[in-house]
Each structure stands twice: as C-alpha cells, then as structure tokens.
Amino acid sequence: MTSNAFALGFQPSLARIVAPMEIGSGVVGTDGLLDLSRDGATWTAVPLSDLGKFDSNTRIVGGLVNLAGQPAGTSIYWRWRTTSGIAQALHGVWVQCK
C-alpha cells in the first residue's frame, strides 16, 4: 500500500513515522515494514521499533529515517509492505518531517 503525495513546501532531510499496526504473530520490522520517500520512486526503509500497545491486538510502531540521500523532492510518501502471509492491518499513519 502506497500513499498519495503529501506536499510539504520544503525538502525534508529527516522523517519520523508512527503507526498503529496489527501484526498478529509477526515481528515488527520483519513481517510488517514501512518505507518513506521524497519523490515516490526512491524508498528508504524505516528501522521500526515497537513503541507499545494500543490495545490487545494493536502495537504502536515507529522509527526515524534520514532522507538526505534520496533525490530532491518537497513531498513525502509512505509505503507499507508485508513479507509474510501473516494477517496484518495498518490503522493509520502519522509522519513528521524536518
């Protein structure tokens, strides 16, 4: 799943993403992955951490990534990937850029 572009009006060099994710028996950062991009074509994987429980089935995951090595762009895109057949759900995404 890939987001539409979110126009920022500046070129971000760092971005933080936080998302409530149901990952079942999966492993955060292995079975459920989040990537960020400034141009929608070049992606940087976010090293995800488990930030705690939202409810009995949902974990809050997040991470910080350096975007300085990506091609120039003044938008931010996020992409959610899964690497296994484990049932997962993403319940929202929050992105902060600077």
N, C-alpha and C positions, 0 to 999 in steps of 0.2 A: 504494500500500500504506500503510495507516494502522495504527499500533499501538493496543493497548488502553491504558487509562489506567494510569499508574504513580503511585500515591498517595505524596505527599511529606510531608504533615503540616505544610507551610508553603507560603506563596505565593512562588514563585520570581520574581526580578526579572531574573536573568541565567542563561543556559544555554549550555553548550558541547556540541557533538555531534561524535563521531568515528566513522567507519565505513570498513571495507574495502569498496571498490566496484570491480567490473569494469565499465569503461566503454568498452572497445574503442577505436574511433576517435573517440569522443565527447569533449566538453570538459567538465571539472568545472565545475559551477555554471551550465552552459548546457543540456547534454543530460541530466544527472543532477542532481536538486535535492532538498534536504532542508528541511523546514519543522518548526517547533516550535509547540506550543500549550499553554496552561494549561487550556483548557476543552473542547478537542476540536472547536470550531466556528470559532474565530478563529485564523488561522495567520500566522506571521511567517517569511518566507524567511530561511534561514541563508546568509550570504555564505561560500561554501565556498572553501577553499584546498586545493591538492594538497600533502599533508604528506610524500609519499614513496612508495616502492614497498613492497608487502608481498611480492609475488612477481612473476614475469614478466608476469602478466595483471592483477594487482590493485593498485590505488592506495589509499593511506590518505587519506581526505578529512576535513575538519573545519572547524568555524567556531564563533564566539561570537555570540550574539544577545541583545539587550535585549528582555525580555518585559514591561517596566513599562507599556507602552501597551495591553496586552491586558486583557480583562475578568478580574475576580478568579477565581482558581482555585488549588487546592492539589494539583493533579496535573500531570503532564507527558505529552504525547503527541508522537510524531514521525510524520512523513509523508514518504514517498519518492515523487517524481514523475519521470517521464521526458518529454522533449519531442520526441523523435525516434524513428525506427524502428530505431535502433542497438541491438543486443543488449546488455543490461546485467544485472548481478547485484549484489545487496547481500548481504554475508556477515556481517552483524551490525551492531549499533548500540550505542554507549556514550554516555550522556548524563549530564552533571554539572550540577547546579543550585545556585544560591545566591540 
